[in-house]
Amino acid sequence: MKPKNITEFDNEALKIYMMAHRVLVSKQTDYGPSNIANAPGGPLNGLRVRIFDKVSRINNLLDTGAEPENESIRDSFLDLANYAIIGLMVLNDQWPDPKEWNNGIS
């Protein structure tokens, strides 16, 4: 259903933010902070490469009309949103230190 007013728009946006949040936390559990923190050229460079790859993938799928085999275009946009969040965390010095990371284990 398309939003018809700002309240409905807000609700729909919040649903997407919450879904992105769940995916981000789930993937963080799998990956941990090292893949970003220790990226060649630094965390922002690593994110730049990932974002470039994701945008290139989206462009290729849209330009060729090819059907994705492993990851939908929707999934690719979700990853882009989460890469932006990770980028903000890095810029805000909120990205976890891999040496201190325990993945919720006390």
matplotlib code that plots the C-alpha trace (Angstrom):
import matplotlib.pyplot as plt

x = [0.0, 1.4, 1.4, -1.3, 0.0, 3.1, 2.0, 1.6, 5.0, 6.6, 5.2, 6.4, 9.9, 10.1, 9.3, 12.1, 14.5, 13.7, 14.1, 17.5, 18.5, 17.6, 19.7, 22.6, 22.7, 22.3, 25.2, 27.3, 26.9, 28.2, 31.0, 32.2, 33.9, 37.2, 36.0, 35.3, 37.9, 40.8, 39.8, 42.8, 43.1, 41.0, 37.4, 36.0, 38.0, 36.6, 33.1, 33.7, 34.7, 31.7, 29.3, 30.9, 30.5, 26.9, 26.0, 27.7, 25.7, 22.4, 23.3, 24.2, 20.9, 18.8, 20.6, 20.6, 17.3, 19.0, 17.4, 19.6, 20.6, 21.6, 20.6, 17.6, 17.9, 15.9, 18.6, 21.3, 19.5, 19.2, 22.9, 23.6, 21.5, 23.4, 26.8, 25.7, 24.9, 28.2, 29.9, 28.3, 29.3, 32.9, 32.8, 31.3, 34.1, 31.4, 32.5, 33.6, 37.3, 37.9, 40.3, 37.4, 34.6, 33.0, 29.8, 27.6, 29.6, 30.5]
y = [0.0, 3.4, 6.0, 8.7, 11.1, 11.8, 9.5, 6.5, 7.5, 7.6, 4.2, 2.6, 4.2, 3.0, -0.6, -0.5, 0.9, -1.8, -4.5, -3.0, -2.9, -6.6, -7.5, -5.3, -6.8, -10.3, -9.9, -8.3, -11.4, -13.4, -11.1, -9.3, -5.9, -7.0, -7.0, -3.3, -2.2, -4.0, -3.4, -2.6, 1.2, 1.6, 1.2, 3.9, 2.7, -0.8, 0.5, 2.5, -0.6, -2.6, 0.3, 0.6, -3.2, -3.1, -0.1, -1.8, -4.9, -3.0, -1.1, -4.3, -6.0, -3.0, -2.3, -5.9, -7.0, -10.1, -12.1, -12.2, -15.7, -15.2, -11.8, -9.6, -6.0, -5.3, -7.1, -5.0, -1.7, -3.0, -3.7, -0.1, 1.3, -0.7, 0.2, 3.9, 3.2, 1.5, 4.5, 6.8, 4.6, 4.7, 8.5, 8.8, 6.6, 4.1, 1.1, -1.7, -2.4, -6.0, -6.5, -5.8, -7.5, -10.5, -10.9, -10.7, -13.2, -12.0]
z = [0.0, -1.0, 1.8, 1.4, 4.1, 6.2, 9.0, 6.7, 5.1, 8.5, 9.4, 6.2, 6.5, 10.1, 9.0, 6.5, 9.0, 11.5, 8.9, 7.9, 11.6, 12.1, 9.0, 10.1, 13.6, 12.2, 9.7, 12.4, 14.5, 11.5, 10.4, 13.5, 13.2, 11.7, 8.0, 8.2, 10.8, 9.1, 5.5, 3.2, 3.0, 6.2, 7.1, 4.8, 1.8, 2.5, 2.6, -0.6, -2.4, -1.1, -2.0, -5.5, -6.0, -4.9, -7.1, -10.0, -9.4, -9.3, -12.5, -14.3, -13.2, -14.2, -17.4, -18.7, -17.2, -15.9, -13.1, -10.0, -9.1, -5.4, -4.2, -5.2, -6.1, -2.9, -0.9, -2.7, -1.7, 1.8, 1.9, 0.7, 3.5, 6.0, 4.5, 4.9, 8.6, 9.1, 7.4, 9.9, 12.8, 11.5, 11.1, 14.6, 16.0, 17.1, 15.0, 17.5, 18.1, 17.0, 19.9, 22.3, 20.4, 22.2, 20.1, 23.2, 25.1, 28.6]

ax = plt.figure().add_subplot(projection="3d")
ax.plot(x, y, z, "-o")
ax.set_aspect("equal")
plt.show()
